[in-house]
Amino acid sequence: MTDLTTLTLDEARKGLDAKTFTAVDLTKAFLSAMEAARPLNAYVLETAEKALDMAKASDARRANGQVGRLEGIPLGIKDLFGTDGTRTTACSNILGNFVPQYESTVTSQLWREGAVMLGKLNNDEFAMGSSNETSAFGPVVNPFKPANWDDAKARAALAGDKKGLLVPGGSSGGSASAVAANLCLGATATDTGGSIRQPAAFTGTVGIKPTYGRCSRWGIVAFASSLDQAGPIAKTVKDAAALMTAMAGHDPKDSTSVDMAVPDFEKAVGQSIAGKVIGIPREYRVEGMPAEIEALWKKGAEMLKSAGAKLVDVSLPHTKYALPAYYIVAPAEASSNLARYDGVRYGLRVPGKDIVDLYQKTRAAGFGREVKRRIMIGTYVLSAGYYDAYYIRAQKIRTLIKKDFEDVYAQGVDAILTPATPSAAFGIAEKLDADPVEMYLNDIFTVTVNMAGLPGIALPGGTDASGLPLGLQLIGRPFDEETLFSLAQVIEDQAGRITTNRWW
C-alpha cells in the first residue's frame, strides 16, 4: 500500500473522495510518522487524541455528504496560533503551559473546512530568528542531510548535540521541516521578515506570505504587528493555494484585516502566464552573492520566459536600506508587544520582593537571549532622544521602499522575481553564536516584502552543488496572490519537487 504520508494535499483529497482510505487512516499514518521523527523536533506538542476525534468527525461528515475544502486533511499548526484548549507557548518559557480559551481566526477557518490538527509546531521564540534555534524547546532539524553525510552519520548527530546537521530556517522552521519530512500535509506559518519564505527555500517546500491584511492576525501571538502575516507552507503550489483559500478572509476582530472577497486561489494554478511582465531588480544582485544563487535566478527567469512571460530590468533603489530599517521597526514593535508578559496574569511567574522585582526576575528568566536582544534594541530606538533619530527615520525609509514597488508596478510589471535566500541551509550552531548581523543577513531578500506589505511566494528552483534545495521568490502586487500562484506553478512544473529520504 502507498505510504499515505508521501501524498500531496491534493492527492490525499482525491484519495478521500474516492474512498481509497479514510480520514482516520490518513491521520493514523501521520501520527505514526510523527512518532518516528521526534528527533527532528518539528513538533513541540502532539495532539493525537484530538486529531483522531477530528478525523472521525470528518469521516462522519463525509458520509453525510458534507465535504469542506480540506475535509480530513491532517495539518500542523505553528505554536504562535492560539488553539482553544491546547497549549500555546510561542516556544517561550515566559508563557509556560499557557492554554488559551480561544481559537485564532485562521485555525478556526481551517477547522471549518474540515482540517485535522496533528499538533503544535516548533518555531523560533516569539518568531524571532532565522534558523529555529532560539526556541525554548530546542532547535529543529532540517530533514535534508548535509553534503556527503550518510544516514548513519546523520542519525548519530541527531542522537547527540545535532551539530553539523542543517537548520530548516526560521522562524517557521517546525512548519517547514514537518512538511518536508512528510509529518503533515501542510502547516500554518507566520512571516514578519521572511519567516515563511526562508524556511520554505531551505527545505524544498512552498511558502506564501500573503498581502498584509489578507489573513486575520487575531489569536496569533504578536511579534511586530505592522509586519506579521499568517500564511501556509505546503508541498506544492496547488496545496499552498488550497490552504490559503481557507485561511484568508475578513475578520471584524482584526482592525488590519481587509474587507474584500477571497478568490479561489486554486483556480489560478495552471493558468497561462503568456504576456505577464516579470521584473528583475538589479539591486538584488548583492555583493558576495554566490554564483549558484545567480545561476538559479537566471534559470528561474528563463523558465518564466519560456512560458510566455516578458522579462524587464527594474530598479528598487531603496532596497539596500530595507534590512537596517527592518531591524529598527520590528524590534520597536516587539518591545511594545512583549511588554504584556509580566508574570502577573498568565505564564511564568518568578516571585520577587515587590512588583518591580517580580517583573524583572520573571522577564529575565522567561525570555531567551535573542528575544531579550530585540526588546533592548526596540526599547532603545523608542526612547526619548532616539525616537526621531532611529524609529521615525526607519518608518520614512519604509515609505520609500513601498513607493519603489508602486513605481515598478505602475510601469506595467505584474510580479518581481528574486532569489529567496543568499545560500542553501547552513549548519546548526554555525551562526547562532556568531555576530547576530550575520544571522540577520539571511533575510536580505525577504524583508522588503513585509516592509511594503506585499505578497511573496518562495518555492524550489533547483539545488546547490551538494543537492540542497535553493529557493526562488516571486513578489506580487497588493492582493494579487493569484498571479503569484500561476507564475509559481510554471516554475514548479519545470524545476520539479525536491524531496528527501527518511534517514532519521
Backbone torsions as a table, in degrees:
resi	resn	phi	psi	omega
1	MET	NA	143.4	178.9
2	THR	-60.5	139.2	173.7
3	ASP	-68.3	110.4	-174.0
4	LEU	-62.6	-25.7	-177.4
5	THR	-73.0	-16.8	179.6
6	THR	-85.1	-6.5	178.1
7	LEU	-68.5	153.1	167.9
8	THR	-80.0	167.1	178.3
9	LEU	-58.5	-43.7	-178.9
10	ASP	-65.3	-40.0	177.6
11	GLU	-64.5	-38.2	179.1
12	ALA	-65.7	-39.8	177.3
13	ARG	-59.9	-42.9	-179.6
14	LYS	-65.5	-39.1	178.0
15	GLY	-65.3	-38.6	177.2
16	LEU	-67.2	-41.7	179.1
17	ASP	-62.5	-38.0	-178.4
18	ALA	-81.8	-1.6	-178.8
19	LYS	61.9	27.3	174.9
20	THR	-67.4	-31.7	176.3
21	PHE	-154.3	168.4	-179.2
22	THR	-105.1	170.1	176.2
23	ALA	-63.3	-34.5	177.2
24	VAL	-66.0	-43.4	176.9
25	ASP	-57.5	-46.4	-177.3
26	LEU	-64.0	-45.8	-179.0
27	THR	-64.0	-42.5	178.6
28	LYS	-61.3	-37.6	179.0
29	ALA	-62.4	-42.3	-179.7
30	PHE	-72.3	-37.5	177.9
31	LEU	-62.4	-36.7	177.0
32	SER	-67.1	-42.8	178.4
33	ALA	-63.8	-38.6	179.3
34	MET	-63.4	-40.9	179.6
35	GLU	-62.3	-42.8	-179.7
36	ALA	-69.6	-24.9	-174.7
37	ALA	-102.1	14.7	-178.1
38	ARG	-55.6	-33.3	177.7
39	PRO	-60.4	-22.3	176.8
40	LEU	-68.6	-21.6	176.3
41	ASN	64.0	31.9	179.5
42	ALA	-74.2	-37.3	179.4
43	TYR	-100.3	137.7	173.4
44	VAL	-102.3	-11.7	176.6
45	LEU	-155.0	121.5	175.9
46	GLU	-97.7	130.7	-177.2
47	THR	-114.7	62.9	-173.4
48	ALA	-59.9	-46.9	-177.4
49	GLU	-63.1	-44.8	178.5
50	LYS	-63.6	-41.0	-179.6
51	ALA	-61.1	-45.6	-179.4
52	LEU	-66.5	-36.9	176.2
53	ASP	-63.4	-42.2	179.1
54	MET	-66.6	-37.7	179.9
55	ALA	-67.1	-41.3	177.3
56	LYS	-62.8	-40.8	178.2
57	ALA	-64.9	-35.9	178.2
58	SER	-66.1	-44.6	178.3
59	ASP	-61.1	-36.8	179.0
60	ALA	-67.1	-41.7	177.7
61	ARG	-62.7	-43.0	-179.6
62	ARG	-61.2	-39.5	179.2
63	ALA	-63.0	-25.5	178.9
64	ASN	-96.8	9.9	177.3
65	GLY	80.4	13.4	179.0
66	GLN	-101.0	105.0	-174.6
67	VAL	-126.7	111.4	176.0
68	GLY	-81.6	171.9	-179.0
69	ARG	-59.3	-32.6	-177.3
70	LEU	-117.9	30.3	-174.6
71	GLU	-57.0	116.3	176.5
72	GLY	80.2	8.6	-175.6
73	ILE	-88.1	119.0	-179.8
74	PRO	-77.2	126.7	-177.8
75	LEU	-125.2	155.5	170.4
76	GLY	-102.7	145.8	-176.1
77	ILE	-119.2	122.6	178.0
78	LYS	-57.5	140.9	-173.4
79	ASP	-73.7	16.9	173.1
80	LEU	-96.3	-15.9	-177.0
81	PHE	-90.0	124.0	177.3
82	GLY	-65.6	129.1	-179.8
83	THR	-125.9	117.7	-174.2
84	ASP	-56.2	118.7	177.8
85	GLY	80.0	2.3	-179.5
86	THR	-125.2	130.5	-174.6
87	ARG	-48.3	134.9	178.1
88	THR	-136.6	119.2	-171.8
89	THR	-125.1	-6.7	-171.3
90	ALA	55.6	20.5	-179.8
91	CYS	56.1	40.6	179.2
92	SER	-128.8	142.9	176.5
93	ASN	-67.0	-22.7	-177.0
94	ILE	-63.8	-27.8	179.4
95	LEU	-92.0	-8.8	175.1
96	GLY	53.7	-124.2	178.9
97	ASN	-107.8	41.7	-178.0
98	PHE	-59.7	127.9	177.5
99	VAL	-118.8	108.1	-177.4
100	PRO	-70.5	151.6	176.0
101	GLN	-105.8	33.4	179.2
102	TYR	-148.3	163.5	178.2
103	GLU	-119.0	131.3	176.5
104	SER	-58.9	151.1	-179.3
105	THR	-61.0	-42.3	-178.3
106	VAL	-60.9	-48.3	-178.8
107	THR	-68.9	-35.5	178.5
108	SER	-62.1	-33.4	178.1
109	GLN	-72.7	-32.7	175.2
110	LEU	-66.2	-42.4	179.0
111	TRP	-66.9	-35.1	177.2
112	ARG	-60.1	-32.8	179.4
113	GLU	-87.8	6.0	172.9
114	GLY	96.9	5.9	-177.7
115	ALA	-69.1	160.9	-178.5
116	VAL	-117.7	133.7	179.7
117	MET	-93.2	118.5	178.5
118	LEU	-84.2	-29.7	-177.7
119	GLY	162.7	-176.7	-179.0
120	LYS	-102.2	137.0	-173.1
121	LEU	-100.0	146.2	-179.8
122	ASN	-64.7	150.7	174.1
123	ASN	-155.5	163.5	172.9
124	ASP	-59.6	144.8	-176.7
125	GLU	-53.1	122.7	-177.2
126	PHE	52.8	26.9	178.2
127	ALA	68.4	20.0	-178.2
128	MET	-100.8	94.9	178.8
129	GLY	161.4	162.3	-178.8
130	SER	-121.4	16.0	-176.0
131	SER	-145.0	-3.4	-175.2
132	ASN	57.8	40.0	174.6
133	GLU	-108.4	-6.7	-177.6
134	THR	-93.9	0.6	-179.7
135	SER	-63.7	141.2	175.3
136	ALA	-64.8	-17.4	179.8
137	PHE	-93.6	5.7	179.2
138	GLY	93.6	171.0	-175.0
139	PRO	-73.6	152.6	171.9
140	VAL	-93.6	145.6	179.6
141	VAL	-102.6	133.9	174.2
142	ASN	-70.1	131.4	-179.2
143	PRO	-71.1	-5.3	172.8
144	PHE	-87.7	131.1	-179.8
145	LYS	-77.8	154.0	172.6
146	PRO	-62.6	159.0	-179.6
147	ALA	-57.8	136.9	174.8
148	ASN	67.6	13.3	175.0
149	TRP	-92.8	132.0	173.8
150	ASP	-87.7	173.6	-176.0
151	ASP	-61.4	-39.5	-177.2
152	ALA	-63.9	-42.6	179.4
153	LYS	-66.1	-40.4	179.7
154	ALA	-65.7	-41.5	179.6
155	ARG	-66.1	-36.2	178.5
156	ALA	-64.4	-43.2	178.4
157	ALA	-66.0	-37.0	-179.8
158	LEU	-64.1	-35.1	179.6
159	ALA	-79.8	-12.4	-179.5
160	GLY	-105.4	-128.5	-175.4
161	ASP	-89.0	0.2	176.6
162	LYS	70.8	-1.0	-180.0
163	LYS	-63.4	139.4	-178.5
164	GLY	96.2	-28.1	171.8
165	LEU	-71.5	168.7	-171.6
166	LEU	-99.0	147.6	173.3
167	VAL	-77.7	155.1	177.2
168	PRO	-94.4	4.2	-172.6
169	GLY	87.9	172.0	-178.1
170	GLY	-152.7	168.1	7.6
171	SER	-84.8	-15.1	-175.3
172	SER	-85.6	45.5	-176.2
173	GLY	-67.7	-37.1	177.7
174	GLY	-63.4	-40.0	178.7
175	SER	-62.6	-47.9	-177.5
176	ALA	-67.7	-43.3	-179.9
177	SER	-63.6	-42.3	-179.1
178	ALA	-63.9	-40.4	178.9
179	VAL	-68.0	-45.6	-178.1
180	ALA	-65.9	-31.8	-178.1
181	ALA	-90.0	7.8	-179.7
182	ASN	60.6	44.1	177.5
183	LEU	-104.8	4.0	173.9
184	CYS	-171.3	165.8	179.7
185	LEU	-92.0	-4.9	178.0
186	GLY	174.6	166.0	-176.5
187	ALA	-147.6	150.2	170.2
188	THR	-80.5	154.7	179.9
189	ALA	-153.6	170.6	173.4
190	THR	-133.0	155.1	-175.1
191	ASP	-137.6	113.7	178.4
192	THR	-107.0	-31.7	177.0
193	GLY	-148.8	14.3	-178.4
194	GLY	136.6	10.5	-170.4
195	SER	-74.0	-4.0	167.0
196	ILE	-100.4	-46.7	-170.2
197	ARG	-74.4	-39.6	179.4
198	GLN	-65.9	-46.9	175.8
199	PRO	-62.3	-36.7	177.2
200	ALA	-60.5	-42.9	-179.7
201	ALA	-64.8	-35.8	-178.0
202	PHE	-75.2	-17.8	-172.3
203	THR	-120.9	7.8	178.4
204	GLY	69.8	26.6	179.2
205	THR	-111.5	179.9	-179.5
206	VAL	-113.5	127.8	179.3
207	GLY	-135.4	132.6	178.5
208	ILE	-121.3	130.4	170.9
209	LYS	-98.5	110.6	-177.9
210	PRO	-70.9	171.2	172.7
211	THR	-56.4	141.9	177.7
212	TYR	-58.9	125.1	-178.0
213	GLY	101.0	-11.1	-179.2
214	ARG	-70.8	-39.9	177.9
215	CYS	-114.0	140.6	-179.8
216	SER	-66.1	141.8	174.9
217	ARG	-96.5	-0.8	-175.8
218	TRP	-65.6	130.5	179.4
219	GLY	84.9	4.1	176.5
220	ILE	-104.1	131.2	179.7
221	VAL	-59.9	126.6	-172.4
222	ALA	-82.6	141.2	169.5
223	PHE	-110.4	-73.2	177.9
224	ALA	-129.3	105.3	-165.3
225	SER	-62.2	-29.8	-178.9
226	SER	-86.5	-1.3	-177.9
227	LEU	-120.2	-30.6	-176.0
228	ASP	-61.3	138.7	172.9
229	GLN	-153.5	134.4	178.6
230	ALA	-81.2	152.0	176.5
231	GLY	-166.9	176.0	-179.1
232	PRO	-102.5	156.8	164.4
233	ILE	-120.2	133.0	-173.6
234	ALA	-144.9	175.4	-179.1
235	LYS	-78.6	-32.6	-176.0
236	THR	-136.6	168.1	177.7
237	VAL	-62.0	-45.0	-179.3
238	LYS	-62.6	-40.4	178.1
239	ASP	-61.9	-43.2	179.3
240	ALA	-63.4	-37.8	178.7
241	ALA	-64.8	-39.8	179.2
242	ALA	-64.3	-44.6	-179.6
243	LEU	-65.2	-42.7	-176.9
244	MET	-69.1	-33.2	176.4
245	THR	-60.0	-38.5	179.1
246	ALA	-74.9	-35.7	-174.4
247	MET	-76.9	-32.0	-171.8
248	ALA	-78.8	161.5	175.4
249	GLY	142.4	156.4	-179.1
250	HIS	-70.8	143.1	179.2
251	ASP	-136.6	112.3	180.0
252	PRO	-62.2	-17.1	178.8
253	LYS	-78.3	-11.4	-179.4
254	ASP	-118.3	111.3	-176.0
255	SER	-66.6	-17.1	178.4
256	THR	-94.7	-1.7	179.1
257	SER	-75.2	131.6	-175.4
258	VAL	-88.5	132.1	-178.2
259	ASP	-88.1	86.4	177.4
260	MET	-150.0	155.9	-177.0
261	ALA	-62.6	146.0	176.7
262	VAL	-99.1	118.6	177.3
263	PRO	-67.7	163.6	169.1
264	ASP	-82.6	96.5	-173.9
265	PHE	-63.8	-23.8	178.8
266	GLU	-62.9	-29.7	-179.6
267	LYS	-69.1	-20.7	178.2
268	ALA	-77.4	-22.7	-178.5
269	VAL	-69.9	122.9	179.9
270	GLY	95.8	-5.9	177.7
271	GLN	-70.3	150.3	179.9
272	SER	-63.7	142.1	176.3
273	ILE	-109.5	12.2	-179.9
274	ALA	-56.3	129.1	178.5
275	GLY	89.6	-10.2	178.1
276	LYS	-67.4	141.1	-178.6
277	VAL	-103.7	121.7	-175.7
278	ILE	-111.5	121.5	179.0
279	GLY	-85.8	137.9	176.0
280	ILE	-114.7	101.8	-173.4
281	PRO	-77.3	124.4	-175.6
282	ARG	-66.8	-27.4	-177.4
283	GLU	-70.2	-13.4	179.7
284	TYR	-83.2	-3.4	172.6
285	ARG	-84.8	79.8	-173.4
286	VAL	-80.0	156.2	-179.9
287	GLU	-62.6	132.5	178.7
288	GLY	83.2	6.7	-179.6
289	MET	-65.7	129.6	-178.0
290	PRO	-58.3	148.2	-179.4
291	ALA	-61.3	-33.8	-178.4
292	GLU	-69.7	-27.4	175.3
293	ILE	-72.6	-41.4	176.3
294	GLU	-60.9	-43.6	179.8
295	ALA	-65.1	-39.7	178.0
296	LEU	-61.6	-43.9	-179.8
297	TRP	-60.2	-46.0	178.9
298	LYS	-63.6	-40.9	178.8
299	LYS	-62.3	-43.1	178.5
300	GLY	-62.0	-40.5	178.4
301	ALA	-63.2	-40.0	179.6
302	GLU	-67.6	-34.1	176.7
303	MET	-60.1	-46.9	-178.8
304	LEU	-68.2	-38.8	179.1
305	LYS	-63.3	-40.6	-178.6
306	SER	-65.8	-20.4	179.1
307	ALA	-95.3	7.9	174.1
308	GLY	105.4	2.9	178.6
309	ALA	-80.7	156.4	178.2
310	LYS	-106.8	131.6	-179.2
311	LEU	-99.6	134.5	177.0
312	VAL	-136.1	144.2	173.7
313	ASP	-77.7	136.3	178.7
314	VAL	-132.9	165.1	179.8
315	SER	-123.6	132.4	173.3
316	LEU	-123.2	78.4	-165.7
317	PRO	-61.9	-22.9	-177.3
318	HIS	-95.3	10.8	-179.7
319	THR	-56.1	-38.5	-175.8
320	LYS	-65.0	-17.8	179.3
321	TYR	-94.9	-4.6	-172.2
322	ALA	-64.8	-47.4	-176.0
323	LEU	-63.8	-50.4	178.2
324	PRO	-63.2	-35.4	178.4
325	ALA	-67.4	-40.6	178.7
326	TYR	-59.9	-43.5	-177.1
327	TYR	-80.5	13.8	163.5
328	ILE	-108.3	-48.3	-177.7
329	VAL	-64.7	-49.4	-175.7
330	ALA	-63.5	-48.8	177.3
331	PRO	-63.3	-33.9	178.4
332	ALA	-61.5	-45.5	179.4
333	GLU	-70.1	-34.6	177.3
334	ALA	-64.8	-41.6	178.6
335	SER	-56.6	-42.5	178.8
336	SER	-69.8	-47.7	-177.3
337	ASN	-64.7	-37.5	-175.1
338	LEU	-85.8	0.6	176.4
339	ALA	-65.4	-21.0	-176.8
340	ARG	-73.1	-15.2	-177.9
341	TYR	-88.9	92.1	-171.7
342	ASP	-123.4	1.9	178.6
343	GLY	81.4	8.6	-175.9
344	VAL	-94.8	-50.5	-171.4
345	ARG	-97.5	-33.6	-177.3
346	TYR	-159.1	166.0	177.2
347	GLY	78.3	-159.2	-176.5
348	LEU	-63.4	140.9	170.9
349	ARG	-136.9	121.7	174.8
350	VAL	-108.1	115.4	-176.5
351	PRO	-58.3	148.0	177.3
352	GLY	-139.3	171.9	-177.0
353	LYS	-73.9	-19.9	174.5
354	ASP	-153.4	-178.8	-174.4
355	ILE	-64.3	-38.7	179.7
356	VAL	-65.9	-42.3	178.7
357	ASP	-64.1	-38.0	176.5
358	LEU	-61.2	-46.3	178.0
359	TYR	-56.1	-51.5	-173.9
360	GLN	-63.6	-46.0	-177.9
361	LYS	-68.6	-38.9	-179.7
362	THR	-64.8	-47.9	-177.8
363	ARG	-69.4	-35.0	177.5
364	ALA	-64.7	-39.4	-178.4
365	ALA	-82.2	-30.7	-171.3
366	GLY	-84.9	-33.3	-177.4
367	PHE	-92.5	144.0	174.9
368	GLY	-80.9	175.4	-173.2
369	ARG	-62.0	-44.2	-177.4
370	GLU	-67.6	-38.8	178.4
371	VAL	-66.0	-42.2	177.0
372	LYS	-60.6	-42.2	180.0
373	ARG	-59.0	-44.9	-176.5
374	ARG	-73.1	-34.5	175.1
375	ILE	-62.4	-42.2	-179.3
376	MET	-66.4	-42.2	177.2
377	ILE	-62.0	-46.8	-177.9
378	GLY	-63.6	-41.0	178.6
379	THR	-65.4	-38.5	179.5
380	TYR	-63.4	-47.6	-175.5
381	VAL	-73.1	-14.7	176.8
382	LEU	-96.9	-3.0	-174.8
383	SER	-78.3	160.7	-179.3
384	ALA	-58.5	132.4	-179.8
385	GLY	93.9	-17.1	-178.8
386	TYR	-121.3	-13.0	-178.8
387	TYR	-57.3	-49.9	-179.8
388	ASP	-69.2	-38.6	-175.0
389	ALA	-70.3	-31.5	-175.7
390	TYR	-114.8	-64.0	-171.4
391	TYR	-64.8	-49.1	-179.5
392	ILE	-63.2	-40.5	179.2
393	ARG	-64.3	-40.5	178.2
394	ALA	-63.8	-37.8	178.7
395	GLN	-68.1	-33.4	176.2
396	LYS	-66.8	-40.9	176.8
397	ILE	-63.3	-39.2	177.8
398	ARG	-58.1	-41.9	177.9
399	THR	-62.1	-39.5	179.3
400	LEU	-68.1	-37.7	177.1
401	ILE	-62.2	-44.6	178.5
402	LYS	-61.1	-41.2	180.0
403	LYS	-66.5	-34.2	176.3
404	ASP	-55.5	-47.7	179.8
405	PHE	-65.9	-42.3	179.7
406	GLU	-59.7	-40.8	179.9
407	ASP	-64.7	-40.1	179.6
408	VAL	-66.6	-45.8	-178.9
409	TYR	-68.5	-27.7	177.0
410	ALA	-67.8	-19.2	178.3
411	GLN	-85.4	6.0	177.5
412	GLY	96.0	6.5	177.8
413	VAL	-74.5	134.1	-178.8
414	ASP	-91.4	-31.9	179.6
415	ALA	-161.7	164.9	-178.3
416	ILE	-121.6	135.2	179.8
417	LEU	-107.5	129.5	178.0
418	THR	-143.0	168.7	166.1
419	PRO	-67.1	157.6	176.5
420	ALA	-89.9	-35.3	-178.6
421	THR	-141.0	158.8	179.2
422	PRO	-80.7	-1.9	-179.8
423	SER	-163.8	174.5	169.9
424	ALA	-78.0	178.4	-179.3
425	ALA	-58.1	141.1	177.9
426	PHE	-105.4	176.3	-173.1
427	GLY	-80.9	151.3	174.0
428	ILE	-61.5	134.3	-179.0
429	ALA	73.3	1.1	-177.5
430	GLU	-70.2	-37.2	-175.7
431	LYS	-120.4	-11.0	-172.9
432	LEU	-60.8	-39.2	-177.0
433	ASP	-97.7	5.1	178.3
434	ALA	-85.8	-171.1	174.7
435	ASP	-55.6	123.4	-178.1
436	PRO	-58.6	-25.6	179.0
437	VAL	-62.5	-33.6	178.5
438	GLU	-62.4	-38.4	176.1
439	MET	-68.2	-41.3	-178.1
440	TYR	-63.3	-26.4	-178.7
441	LEU	-66.9	-13.4	176.0
442	ASN	-64.1	-20.4	-177.8
443	ASP	-94.6	11.4	-170.9
444	ILE	-60.9	-32.3	-178.6
445	PHE	-93.0	-6.8	-171.5
446	THR	-111.7	-28.1	-171.9
447	VAL	-65.0	-29.2	-178.9
448	THR	-58.9	-35.2	-177.8
449	VAL	-63.4	-42.3	178.4
450	ASN	-70.6	-39.9	-179.5
451	MET	-62.8	-32.0	-179.4
452	ALA	-95.9	-5.7	178.9
453	GLY	72.3	24.2	-173.5
454	LEU	-93.7	164.2	172.8
455	PRO	-84.7	145.4	177.1
456	GLY	-146.7	141.7	179.6
457	ILE	-126.4	139.0	175.5
458	ALA	-117.6	140.5	179.7
459	LEU	-153.9	161.0	-178.4
460	PRO	-63.0	135.5	176.0
461	GLY	-117.1	-13.3	-177.9
462	GLY	163.7	-162.9	179.9
463	THR	-131.5	161.7	174.3
464	ASP	-83.6	-174.1	-175.3
465	ALA	-62.2	-23.9	-179.0
466	SER	-97.5	4.2	176.5
467	GLY	91.5	8.2	178.8
468	LEU	-83.1	147.3	-177.4
469	PRO	-63.7	142.9	171.0
470	LEU	-125.3	138.8	-174.2
471	GLY	-111.6	149.7	171.5
472	LEU	-107.5	153.6	179.7
473	GLN	-124.4	136.1	173.1
474	LEU	-116.3	130.6	-179.2
475	ILE	-113.4	128.3	-173.7
476	GLY	-111.3	175.7	172.3
477	ARG	-68.9	158.7	177.4
478	PRO	-56.2	130.5	177.3
479	PHE	59.2	27.8	175.4
480	ASP	-117.0	49.2	177.0
481	GLU	-63.1	-25.6	179.9
482	GLU	-58.0	-43.8	178.5
483	THR	-62.9	-39.2	178.8
484	LEU	-62.2	-41.8	179.5
485	PHE	-64.9	-39.8	180.0
486	SER	-68.5	-39.7	177.5
487	LEU	-68.1	-42.6	-178.5
488	ALA	-63.3	-36.0	179.6
489	GLN	-63.3	-35.7	177.0
490	VAL	-61.5	-44.4	178.6
491	ILE	-65.8	-43.3	179.5
492	GLU	-62.1	-40.5	179.7
493	ASP	-60.8	-35.7	-176.2
494	GLN	-91.7	-37.8	-177.4
495	ALA	-83.4	-28.7	-178.7
496	GLY	78.5	169.6	177.6
497	ARG	-84.5	155.7	177.2
498	ILE	-118.6	121.2	-178.0
499	THR	-125.3	164.6	-179.4
500	THR	-125.3	158.7	177.7
501	ASN	-85.1	159.9	179.7
502	ARG	-85.5	87.2	-177.6
503	TRP	-91.5	-14.7	-173.9
504	TRP	-80.9	NA	NA
